């Protein structure tokens, strides 16, 4: 219902990057890790997301350069 349009909006991604650059704690649940991955702050870092249905969400996270763990 528009989640990815808003979650992948550059204004939101910029906010995530700003929080990361200031060392602020960022926590997500379920597919909330996907915008973090898209923002680049999880590049070459460990993270996870929703794993059901053949782990297709984890595959999406991998596409952002994330080291996905279960």
mmCIF file of the N, C-alpha and C atoms, coordinates in Angstrom:
data_MODEL
# 
_entry.id   MODEL 
# 
loop_
_atom_site.group_PDB 
_atom_site.id 
_atom_site.type_symbol 
_atom_site.label_atom_id 
_atom_site.label_alt_id 
_atom_site.label_comp_id 
_atom_site.label_asym_id 
_atom_site.label_entity_id 
_atom_site.label_seq_id 
_atom_site.pdbx_PDB_ins_code 
_atom_site.Cartn_x 
_atom_site.Cartn_y 
_atom_site.Cartn_z 
_atom_site.occupancy 
_atom_site.B_iso_or_equiv 
_atom_site.pdbx_formal_charge 
_atom_site.auth_seq_id 
_atom_site.auth_comp_id 
_atom_site.auth_asym_id 
_atom_site.auth_atom_id 
_atom_site.pdbx_PDB_model_num 
ATOM 1   N N  . UNK A 1 1  ? 0.825  -1.189  0.000  1.00 0.00 ? 1  UNK A N  1 
ATOM 2   C CA . UNK A 1 1  ? 0.000  0.000   0.000  1.00 0.00 ? 1  UNK A CA 1 
ATOM 3   C C  . UNK A 1 1  ? 0.867  1.249   0.000  1.00 0.00 ? 1  UNK A C  1 
ATOM 4   N N  . UNK A 1 2  ? 1.861  1.271   -0.836 1.00 0.00 ? 2  UNK A N  1 
ATOM 5   C CA . UNK A 1 2  ? 2.711  2.442   -0.936 1.00 0.00 ? 2  UNK A CA 1 
ATOM 6   C C  . UNK A 1 2  ? 3.920  2.417   -0.021 1.00 0.00 ? 2  UNK A C  1 
ATOM 7   N N  . UNK A 1 3  ? 4.134  1.307   0.707  1.00 0.00 ? 3  UNK A N  1 
ATOM 8   C CA . UNK A 1 3  ? 5.252  1.242   1.642  1.00 0.00 ? 3  UNK A CA 1 
ATOM 9   C C  . UNK A 1 3  ? 6.576  1.574   0.964  1.00 0.00 ? 3  UNK A C  1 
ATOM 10  N N  . UNK A 1 4  ? 6.846  0.930   -0.159 1.00 0.00 ? 4  UNK A N  1 
ATOM 11  C CA . UNK A 1 4  ? 8.149  1.119   -0.796 1.00 0.00 ? 4  UNK A CA 1 
ATOM 12  C C  . UNK A 1 4  ? 8.291  2.495   -1.430 1.00 0.00 ? 4  UNK A C  1 
ATOM 13  N N  . UNK A 1 5  ? 7.199  3.079   -1.867 1.00 0.00 ? 5  UNK A N  1 
ATOM 14  C CA . UNK A 1 5  ? 7.273  4.444   -2.396 1.00 0.00 ? 5  UNK A CA 1 
ATOM 15  C C  . UNK A 1 5  ? 7.759  5.401   -1.316 1.00 0.00 ? 5  UNK A C  1 
ATOM 16  N N  . UNK A 1 6  ? 7.224  5.272   -0.121 1.00 0.00 ? 6  UNK A N  1 
ATOM 17  C CA . UNK A 1 6  ? 7.635  6.142   0.974  1.00 0.00 ? 6  UNK A CA 1 
ATOM 18  C C  . UNK A 1 6  ? 8.955  5.688   1.591  1.00 0.00 ? 6  UNK A C  1 
ATOM 19  N N  . UNK A 1 7  ? 9.116  4.380   1.776  1.00 0.00 ? 7  UNK A N  1 
ATOM 20  C CA . UNK A 1 7  ? 10.315 3.855   2.424  1.00 0.00 ? 7  UNK A CA 1 
ATOM 21  C C  . UNK A 1 7  ? 11.567 4.082   1.586  1.00 0.00 ? 7  UNK A C  1 
ATOM 22  N N  . UNK A 1 8  ? 11.411 4.118   0.268  1.00 0.00 ? 8  UNK A N  1 
ATOM 23  C CA . UNK A 1 8  ? 12.551 4.321   -0.620 1.00 0.00 ? 8  UNK A CA 1 
ATOM 24  C C  . UNK A 1 8  ? 12.647 5.760   -1.125 1.00 0.00 ? 8  UNK A C  1 
ATOM 25  N N  . UNK A 1 9  ? 11.831 6.634   -0.578 1.00 0.00 ? 9  UNK A N  1 
ATOM 26  C CA . UNK A 1 9  ? 11.882 8.046   -0.941 1.00 0.00 ? 9  UNK A CA 1 
ATOM 27  C C  . UNK A 1 9  ? 13.233 8.620   -0.504 1.00 0.00 ? 9  UNK A C  1 
ATOM 28  N N  . UNK A 1 10 ? 13.870 9.359   -1.369 1.00 0.00 ? 10 UNK A N  1 
ATOM 29  C CA . UNK A 1 10 ? 15.209 9.883   -1.082 1.00 0.00 ? 10 UNK A CA 1 
ATOM 30  C C  . UNK A 1 10 ? 15.242 10.741  0.178  1.00 0.00 ? 10 UNK A C  1 
ATOM 31  N N  . UNK A 1 11 ? 14.166 11.442  0.498  1.00 0.00 ? 11 UNK A N  1 
ATOM 32  C CA . UNK A 1 11 ? 14.147 12.251  1.725  1.00 0.00 ? 11 UNK A CA 1 
ATOM 33  C C  . UNK A 1 11 ? 14.272 11.363  2.956  1.00 0.00 ? 11 UNK A C  1 
ATOM 34  N N  . UNK A 1 12 ? 13.612 10.213  2.938  1.00 0.00 ? 12 UNK A N  1 
ATOM 35  C CA . UNK A 1 12 ? 13.694 9.282   4.064  1.00 0.00 ? 12 UNK A CA 1 
ATOM 36  C C  . UNK A 1 12 ? 15.075 8.623   4.116  1.00 0.00 ? 12 UNK A C  1 
ATOM 37  N N  . UNK A 1 13 ? 15.594 8.230   2.963  1.00 0.00 ? 13 UNK A N  1 
ATOM 38  C CA . UNK A 1 13 ? 16.917 7.615   2.915  1.00 0.00 ? 13 UNK A CA 1 
ATOM 39  C C  . UNK A 1 13 ? 17.987 8.586   3.420  1.00 0.00 ? 13 UNK A C  1 
ATOM 40  N N  . UNK A 1 14 ? 17.828 9.850   3.104  1.00 0.00 ? 14 UNK A N  1 
ATOM 41  C CA . UNK A 1 14 ? 18.759 10.876  3.577  1.00 0.00 ? 14 UNK A CA 1 
ATOM 42  C C  . UNK A 1 14 ? 18.701 10.978  5.103  1.00 0.00 ? 14 UNK A C  1 
ATOM 43  N N  . UNK A 1 15 ? 17.510 10.896  5.672  1.00 0.00 ? 15 UNK A N  1 
ATOM 44  C CA . UNK A 1 15 ? 17.347 10.938  7.122  1.00 0.00 ? 15 UNK A CA 1 
ATOM 45  C C  . UNK A 1 15 ? 18.052 9.746   7.775  1.00 0.00 ? 15 UNK A C  1 
ATOM 46  N N  . UNK A 1 16 ? 17.920 8.572   7.187  1.00 0.00 ? 16 UNK A N  1 
ATOM 47  C CA . UNK A 1 16 ? 18.600 7.385   7.706  1.00 0.00 ? 16 UNK A CA 1 
ATOM 48  C C  . UNK A 1 16 ? 20.108 7.600   7.688  1.00 0.00 ? 16 UNK A C  1 
ATOM 49  N N  . UNK A 1 17 ? 20.622 8.117   6.571  1.00 0.00 ? 17 UNK A N  1 
ATOM 50  C CA . UNK A 1 17 ? 22.069 8.376   6.458  1.00 0.00 ? 17 UNK A CA 1 
ATOM 51  C C  . UNK A 1 17 ? 22.529 9.392   7.501  1.00 0.00 ? 17 UNK A C  1 
ATOM 52  N N  . UNK A 1 18 ? 21.711 10.392  7.746  1.00 0.00 ? 18 UNK A N  1 
ATOM 53  C CA . UNK A 1 18 ? 22.039 11.418  8.741  1.00 0.00 ? 18 UNK A CA 1 
ATOM 54  C C  . UNK A 1 18 ? 22.108 10.806  10.144 1.00 0.00 ? 18 UNK A C  1 
ATOM 55  N N  . UNK A 1 19 ? 21.126 9.984   10.491 1.00 0.00 ? 19 UNK A N  1 
ATOM 56  C CA . UNK A 1 19 ? 21.147 9.306   11.788 1.00 0.00 ? 19 UNK A CA 1 
ATOM 57  C C  . UNK A 1 19 ? 22.410 8.466   11.915 1.00 0.00 ? 19 UNK A C  1 
ATOM 58  N N  . UNK A 1 20 ? 22.732 7.719   10.866 1.00 0.00 ? 20 UNK A N  1 
ATOM 59  C CA . UNK A 1 20 ? 23.915 6.857   10.895 1.00 0.00 ? 20 UNK A CA 1 
ATOM 60  C C  . UNK A 1 20 ? 25.187 7.684   11.063 1.00 0.00 ? 20 UNK A C  1 
ATOM 61  N N  . UNK A 1 21 ? 25.292 8.786   10.343 1.00 0.00 ? 21 UNK A N  1 
ATOM 62  C CA . UNK A 1 21 ? 26.500 9.612   10.419 1.00 0.00 ? 21 UNK A CA 1 
ATOM 63  C C  . UNK A 1 21 ? 26.680 10.239  11.800 1.00 0.00 ? 21 UNK A C  1 
ATOM 64  N N  . UNK A 1 22 ? 25.603 10.410  12.518 1.00 0.00 ? 22 UNK A N  1 
ATOM 65  C CA . UNK A 1 22 ? 25.670 10.967  13.872 1.00 0.00 ? 22 UNK A CA 1 
ATOM 66  C C  . UNK A 1 22 ? 25.791 9.900   14.950 1.00 0.00 ? 22 UNK A C  1 
ATOM 67  N N  . UNK A 1 23 ? 25.856 8.624   14.516 1.00 0.00 ? 23 UNK A N  1 
ATOM 68  C CA . UNK A 1 23 ? 26.007 7.535   15.471 1.00 0.00 ? 23 UNK A CA 1 
ATOM 69  C C  . UNK A 1 23 ? 24.757 7.212   16.253 1.00 0.00 ? 23 UNK A C  1 
ATOM 70  N N  . UNK A 1 24 ? 23.603 7.637   15.755 1.00 0.00 ? 24 UNK A N  1 
ATOM 71  C CA . UNK A 1 24 ? 22.349 7.363   16.454 1.00 0.00 ? 24 UNK A CA 1 
ATOM 72  C C  . UNK A 1 24 ? 21.966 5.896   16.275 1.00 0.00 ? 24 UNK A C  1 
ATOM 73  N N  . UNK A 1 25 ? 21.288 5.345   17.250 1.00 0.00 ? 25 UNK A N  1 
ATOM 74  C CA . UNK A 1 25 ? 20.814 3.967   17.173 1.00 0.00 ? 25 UNK A CA 1 
ATOM 75  C C  . UNK A 1 25 ? 19.644 3.903   16.202 1.00 0.00 ? 25 UNK A C  1 
ATOM 76  N N  . UNK A 1 26 ? 19.698 2.942   15.301 1.00 0.00 ? 26 UNK A N  1 
ATOM 77  C CA . UNK A 1 26 ? 18.617 2.725   14.337 1.00 0.00 ? 26 UNK A CA 1 
ATOM 78  C C  . UNK A 1 26 ? 18.181 1.270   14.480 1.00 0.00 ? 26 UNK A C  1 
ATOM 79  N N  . UNK A 1 27 ? 16.910 1.037   14.748 1.00 0.00 ? 27 UNK A N  1 
ATOM 80  C CA . UNK A 1 27 ? 16.392 -0.316  14.893 1.00 0.00 ? 27 UNK A CA 1 
ATOM 81  C C  . UNK A 1 27 ? 15.158 -0.474  14.006 1.00 0.00 ? 27 UNK A C  1 
ATOM 82  N N  . UNK A 1 28 ? 14.995 -1.656  13.449 1.00 0.00 ? 28 UNK A N  1 
ATOM 83  C CA . UNK A 1 28 ? 13.830 -1.929  12.615 1.00 0.00 ? 28 UNK A CA 1 
ATOM 84  C C  . UNK A 1 28 ? 13.308 -3.321  12.917 1.00 0.00 ? 28 UNK A C  1 
ATOM 85  N N  . UNK A 1 29 ? 12.119 -3.603  12.434 1.00 0.00 ? 29 UNK A N  1 
ATOM 86  C CA . UNK A 1 29 ? 11.562 -4.946  12.504 1.00 0.00 ? 29 UNK A CA 1 
ATOM 87  C C  . UNK A 1 29 ? 11.049 -5.327  11.123 1.00 0.00 ? 29 UNK A C  1 
ATOM 88  N N  . UNK A 1 30 ? 10.940 -6.620  10.906 1.00 0.00 ? 30 UNK A N  1 
ATOM 89  C CA . UNK A 1 30 ? 10.403 -7.188  9.668  1.00 0.00 ? 30 UNK A CA 1 
ATOM 90  C C  . UNK A 1 30 ? 11.122 -6.608  8.454  1.00 0.00 ? 30 UNK A C  1 
ATOM 91  N N  . UNK A 1 31 ? 10.410 -6.030  7.503  1.00 0.00 ? 31 UNK A N  1 
ATOM 92  C CA . UNK A 1 31 ? 11.046 -5.510  6.289  1.00 0.00 ? 31 UNK A CA 1 
ATOM 93  C C  . UNK A 1 31 ? 11.552 -4.074  6.460  1.00 0.00 ? 31 UNK A C  1 
ATOM 94  N N  . UNK A 1 32 ? 11.541 -3.565  7.675  1.00 0.00 ? 32 UNK A N  1 
ATOM 95  C CA . UNK A 1 32 ? 12.075 -2.234  7.930  1.00 0.00 ? 32 UNK A CA 1 
ATOM 96  C C  . UNK A 1 32 ? 13.556 -2.118  7.643  1.00 0.00 ? 32 UNK A C  1 
ATOM 97  N N  . UNK A 1 33 ? 14.252 -3.259  7.547  1.00 0.00 ? 33 UNK A N  1 
ATOM 98  C CA . UNK A 1 33 ? 15.680 -3.244  7.214  1.00 0.00 ? 33 UNK A CA 1 
ATOM 99  C C  . UNK A 1 33 ? 15.912 -2.891  5.747  1.00 0.00 ? 33 UNK A C  1 
ATOM 100 N N  . UNK A 1 34 ? 14.905 -3.057  4.908  1.00 0.00 ? 34 UNK A N  1 
ATOM 101 C CA . UNK A 1 34 ? 15.086 -2.793  3.481  1.00 0.00 ? 34 UNK A CA 1 
ATOM 102 C C  . UNK A 1 34 ? 15.407 -1.327  3.181  1.00 0.00 ? 34 UNK A C  1 
ATOM 103 N N  . UNK A 1 35 ? 14.723 -0.351  3.762  1.00 0.00 ? 35 UNK A N  1 
ATOM 104 C CA . UNK A 1 35 ? 15.119 1.036   3.528  1.00 0.00 ? 35 UNK A CA 1 
ATOM 105 C C  . UNK A 1 35 ? 16.528 1.334   4.050  1.00 0.00 ? 35 UNK A C  1 
ATOM 106 N N  . UNK A 1 36 ? 16.911 0.704   5.156  1.00 0.00 ? 36 UNK A N  1 
ATOM 107 C CA . UNK A 1 36 ? 18.279 0.891   5.646  1.00 0.00 ? 36 UNK A CA 1 
ATOM 108 C C  . UNK A 1 36 ? 19.270 0.360   4.627  1.00 0.00 ? 36 UNK A C  1 
ATOM 109 N N  . UNK A 1 37 ? 18.959 -0.799  4.072  1.00 0.00 ? 37 UNK A N  1 
ATOM 110 C CA . UNK A 1 37 ? 19.817 -1.359  3.042  1.00 0.00 ? 37 UNK A CA 1 
ATOM 111 C C  . UNK A 1 37 ? 19.891 -0.469  1.824  1.00 0.00 ? 37 UNK A C  1 
ATOM 112 N N  . UNK A 1 38 ? 18.747 0.015   1.385  1.00 0.00 ? 38 UNK A N  1 
ATOM 113 C CA . UNK A 1 38 ? 18.700 0.885   0.202  1.00 0.00 ? 38 UNK A CA 1 
ATOM 114 C C  . UNK A 1 38 ? 19.475 2.178   0.440  1.00 0.00 ? 38 UNK A C  1 
ATOM 115 N N  . UNK A 1 39 ? 19.469 2.674   1.677  1.00 0.00 ? 39 UNK A N  1 
ATOM 116 C CA . UNK A 1 39 ? 20.169 3.924   1.983  1.00 0.00 ? 39 UNK A CA 1 
ATOM 117 C C  . UNK A 1 39 ? 21.682 3.770   1.914  1.00 0.00 ? 39 UNK A C  1 
ATOM 118 N N  . UNK A 1 40 ? 22.157 2.527   2.019  1.00 0.00 ? 40 UNK A N  1 
ATOM 119 C CA . UNK A 1 40 ? 23.591 2.275   1.980  1.00 0.00 ? 40 UNK A CA 1 
ATOM 120 C C  . UNK A 1 40 ? 24.242 2.130   3.336  1.00 0.00 ? 40 UNK A C  1 
ATOM 121 N N  . UNK A 1 41 ? 23.529 2.400   4.415  1.00 0.00 ? 41 UNK A N  1 
ATOM 122 C CA . UNK A 1 41 ? 24.164 2.355   5.737  1.00 0.00 ? 41 UNK A CA 1 
ATOM 123 C C  . UNK A 1 41 ? 24.479 0.933   6.191  1.00 0.00 ? 41 UNK A C  1 
ATOM 124 N N  . UNK A 1 42 ? 23.892 -0.063  5.530  1.00 0.00 ? 42 UNK A N  1 
ATOM 125 C CA . UNK A 1 42 ? 24.178 -1.446  5.895  1.00 0.00 ? 42 UNK A CA 1 
ATOM 126 C C  . UNK A 1 42 ? 25.164 -2.110  4.937  1.00 0.00 ? 42 UNK A C  1 
ATOM 127 N N  . UNK A 1 43 ? 25.743 -1.342  4.048  1.00 0.00 ? 43 UNK A N  1 
ATOM 128 C CA . UNK A 1 43 ? 26.674 -1.904  3.077  1.00 0.00 ? 43 UNK A CA 1 
ATOM 129 C C  . UNK A 1 43 ? 27.830 -2.600  3.793  1.00 0.00 ? 43 UNK A C  1 
ATOM 130 N N  . UNK A 1 44 ? 28.024 -3.872  3.453  1.00 0.00 ? 44 UNK A N  1 
ATOM 131 C CA . UNK A 1 44 ? 29.068 -4.713  4.059  1.00 0.00 ? 44 UNK A CA 1 
ATOM 132 C C  . UNK A 1 44 ? 28.895 -4.903  5.563  1.00 0.00 ? 44 UNK A C  1 
ATOM 133 N N  . UNK A 1 45 ? 27.670 -4.761  6.050  1.00 0.00 ? 45 UNK A N  1 
ATOM 134 C CA . UNK A 1 45 ? 27.381 -4.991  7.465  1.00 0.00 ? 45 UNK A CA 1 
ATOM 135 C C  . UNK A 1 45 ? 26.389 -6.136  7.577  1.00 0.00 ? 45 UNK A C  1 
ATOM 136 N N  . UNK A 1 46 ? 26.310 -6.743  8.753  1.00 0.00 ? 46 UNK A N  1 
ATOM 137 C CA . UNK A 1 46 ? 25.368 -7.832  8.994  1.00 0.00 ? 46 UNK A CA 1 
ATOM 138 C C  . UNK A 1 46 ? 23.992 -7.271  9.326  1.00 0.00 ? 46 UNK A C  1 
ATOM 139 N N  . UNK A 1 47 ? 22.965 -7.921  8.756  1.00 0.00 ? 47 UNK A N  1 
ATOM 140 C CA . UNK A 1 47 ? 21.579 -7.546  9.046  1.00 0.00 ? 47 UNK A CA 1 
ATOM 141 C C  . UNK A 1 47 ? 20.688 -8.707  8.628  1.00 0.00 ? 47 UNK A C  1 
ATOM 142 N N  . UNK A 1 48 ? 19.443 -8.619  8.999  1.00 0.00 ? 48 UNK A N  1 
ATOM 143 C CA . UNK A 1 48 ? 18.482 -9.629  8.575  1.00 0.00 ? 48 UNK A CA 1 
ATOM 144 C C  . UNK A 1 48 ? 17.118 -8.993  8.381  1.00 0.00 ? 48 UNK A C  1 
ATOM 145 N N  . UNK A 1 49 ? 16.230 -9.747  7.816  1.00 0.00 ? 49 UNK A N  1 
ATOM 146 C CA . UNK A 1 49 ? 14.860 -9.313  7.584  1.00 0.00 ? 49 UNK A CA 1 
ATOM 147 C C  . UNK A 1 49 ? 13.986 -10.545 7.479  1.00 0.00 ? 49 UNK A C  1 
ATOM 148 N N  . UNK A 1 50 ? 12.751 -10.342 7.170  1.00 0.00 ? 50 UNK A N  1 
ATOM 149 C CA . UNK A 1 50 ? 11.739 -11.378 6.987  1.00 0.00 ? 50 UNK A CA 1 
ATOM 150 C C  . UNK A 1 50 ? 12.304 -12.521 6.155  1.00 0.00 ? 50 UNK A C  1 
ATOM 151 N N  . UNK A 1 51 ? 12.171 -13.757 6.646  1.00 0.00 ? 51 UNK A N  1 
ATOM 152 C CA . UNK A 1 51 ? 12.810 -14.888 5.980  1.00 0.00 ? 51 UNK A CA 1 
ATOM 153 C C  . UNK A 1 51 ? 11.860 -15.900 5.351  1.00 0.00 ? 51 UNK A C  1 
ATOM 154 N N  . UNK A 1 52 ? 10.584 -15.736 5.481  1.00 0.00 ? 52 UNK A N  1 
ATOM 155 C CA . UNK A 1 52 ? 9.640  -16.712 4.935  1.00 0.00 ? 52 UNK A CA 1 
ATOM 156 C C  . UNK A 1 52 ? 9.481  -16.549 3.425  1.00 0.00 ? 52 UNK A C  1 
ATOM 157 N N  . UNK A 1 53 ? 8.726  -17.462 2.825  1.00 0.00 ? 53 UNK A N  1 
ATOM 158 C CA . UNK A 1 53 ? 8.453  -17.441 1.376  1.00 0.00 ? 53 UNK A CA 1 
ATOM 159 C C  . UNK A 1 53 ? 9.752  -17.439 0.570  1.00 0.00 ? 53 UNK A C  1 
ATOM 160 N N  . UNK A 1 54 ? 10.558 -18.442 0.829  1.00 0.00 ? 54 UNK A N  1 
ATOM 161 C CA . UNK A 1 54 ? 11.826 -18.627 0.112  1.00 0.00 ? 54 UNK A CA 1 
ATOM 162 C C  . UNK A 1 54 ? 12.819 -17.489 0.332  1.00 0.00 ? 54 UNK A C  1 
ATOM 163 N N  . UNK A 1 55 ? 12.688 -16.792 1.418  1.00 0.00 ? 55 UNK A N  1 
ATOM 164 C CA . UNK A 1 55 ? 13.631 -15.745 1.824  1.00 0.00 ? 55 UNK A CA 1 
ATOM 165 C C  . UNK A 1 55 ? 13.810 -14.656 0.769  1.00 0.00 ? 55 UNK A C  1 
ATOM 166 N N  . UNK A 1 56 ? 12.768 -14.366 0.015  1.00 0.00 ? 56 UNK A N  1 
ATOM 167 C CA . UNK A 1 56 ? 12.912 -13.368 -1.046 1.00 0.00 ? 56 UNK A CA 1 
ATOM 168 C C  . UNK A 1 56 ? 13.194 -11.969 -0.505 1.00 0.00 ? 56 UNK A C  1 
ATOM 169 N N  . UNK A 1 57 ? 12.750 -11.660 0.701  1.00 0.00 ? 57 UNK A N  1 
ATOM 170 C CA . UNK A 1 57 ? 13.082 -10.353 1.289  1.00 0.00 ? 57 UNK A CA 1 
ATOM 171 C C  . UNK A 1 57 ? 14.562 -10.301 1.661  1.00 0.00 ? 57 UNK A C  1 
ATOM 172 N N  . UNK A 1 58 ? 15.104 -11.416 2.125  1.00 0.00 ? 58 UNK A N  1 
ATOM 173 C CA . UNK A 1 58 ? 16.532 -11.450 2.421  1.00 0.00 ? 58 UNK A CA 1 
ATOM 174 C C  . UNK A 1 58 ? 17.344 -11.291 1.137  1.00 0.00 ? 58 UNK A C  1 
ATOM 175 N N  . UNK A 1 59 ? 16.852 -11.849 0.059  1.00 0.00 ? 59 UNK A N  1 
ATOM 176 C CA . UNK A 1 59 ? 17.536 -11.678 -1.230 1.00 0.00 ? 59 UNK A CA 1 
ATOM 177 C C  . UNK A 1 59 ? 17.519 -10.207 -1.649 1.00 0.00 ? 59 UNK A C  1 
ATOM 178 N N  . UNK A 1 60 ? 16.409 -9.529  -1.399 1.00 0.00 ? 60 UNK A N  1 
ATOM 179 C CA . UNK A 1 60 ? 16.345 -8.090  -1.690 1.00 0.00 ? 60 UNK A CA 1 
ATOM 180 C C  . UNK A 1 60 ? 17.405 -7.345  -0.878 1.00 0.00 ? 60 UNK A C  1 
ATOM 181 N N  . UNK A 1 61 ? 17.533 -7.707  0.377  1.00 0.00 ? 61 UNK A N  1 
ATOM 182 C CA . UNK A 1 61 ? 18.512 -7.053  1.242  1.00 0.00 ? 61 UNK A CA 1 
ATOM 183 C C  . UNK A 1 61 ? 19.930 -7.293  0.729  1.00 0.00 ? 61 UNK A C  1 
ATOM 184 N N  . UNK A 1 62 ? 20.205 -8.498  0.262  1.00 0.00 ? 62 UNK A N  1 
ATOM 185 C CA . UNK A 1 62 ? 21.526 -8.812  -0.299 1.00 0.00 ? 62 UNK A CA 1 
ATOM 186 C C  . UNK A 1 62 ? 21.844 -7.924  -1.500 1.00 0.00 ? 62 UNK A C  1 
ATOM 187 N N  . UNK A 1 63 ? 20.829 -7.595  -2.283 1.00 0.00 ? 63 UNK A N  1 
ATOM 188 C CA . UNK A 1 63 ? 21.030 -6.744  -3.459 1.00 0.00 ? 63 UNK A CA 1 
ATOM 189 C C  . UNK A 1 63 ? 21.549 -5.362  -3.085 1.00 0.00 ? 63 UNK A C  1 
ATOM 190 N N  . UNK A 1 64 ? 21.372 -4.972  -1.826 1.00 0.00 ? 64 UNK A N  1 
ATOM 191 C CA . UNK A 1 64 ? 21.861 -3.669  -1.345 1.00 0.00 ? 64 UNK A CA 1 
ATOM 192 C C  . UNK A 1 64 ? 23.254 -3.771  -0.737 1.00 0.00 ? 64 UNK A C  1 
ATOM 193 N N  . UNK A 1 65 ? 23.909 -4.928  -0.887 1.00 0.00 ? 65 UNK A N  1 
ATOM 194 C CA . UNK A 1 65 ? 25.260 -5.093  -0.372 1.00 0.00 ? 65 UNK A CA 1 
ATOM 195 C C  . UNK A 1 65 ? 25.335 -5.455  1.098  1.00 0.00 ? 65 UNK A C  1 
ATOM 196 N N  . UNK A 1 66 ? 24.258 -6.000  1.633  1.00 0.00 ? 66 UNK A N  1 
ATOM 197 C CA . UNK A 1 66 ? 24.180 -6.361  3.042  1.00 0.00 ? 66 UNK A CA 1 
ATOM 198 C C  . UNK A 1 66 ? 24.609 -7.817  3.223  1.00 0.00 ? 66 UNK A C  1 
ATOM 199 N N  . UNK A 1 67 ? 25.352 -8.106  4.277  1.00 0.00 ? 67 UNK A N  1 
ATOM 200 C CA . UNK A 1 67 ? 25.703 -9.473  4.641  1.00 0.00 ? 67 UNK A CA 1 
ATOM 201 C C  . UNK A 1 67 ? 24.543 -10.041 5.467  1.00 0.00 ? 67 UNK A C  1 
ATOM 202 N N  . UNK A 1 68 ? 23.641 -10.742 4.812  1.00 0.00 ? 68 UNK A N  1 
ATOM 203 C CA . UNK A 1 68 ? 22.416 -11.220 5.450  1.00 0.00 ? 68 UNK A CA 1 
ATOM 204 C C  . UNK A 1 68 ? 22.705 -12.442 6.318  1.00 0.00 ? 68 UNK A C  1 
ATOM 205 N N  . UNK A 1 69 ? 22.175 -12.403 7.533  1.00 0.00 ? 69 UNK A N  1 
ATOM 206 C CA . UNK A 1 69 ? 22.263 -13.527 8.471  1.00 0.00 ? 69 UNK A CA 1 
ATOM 207 C C  . UNK A 1 69 ? 20.851 -13.894 8.910  1.00 0.00 ? 69 UNK A C  1 
ATOM 208 N N  . UNK A 1 70 ? 20.674 -15.149 9.297  1.00 0.00 ? 70 UNK A N  1 
ATOM 209 C CA . UNK A 1 70 ? 19.372 -15.577 9.832  1.00 0.00 ? 70 UNK A CA 1 
ATOM 210 C C  . UNK A 1 70 ? 19.343 -15.362 11.320 1.00 0.00 ? 70 UNK A C  1 
# 
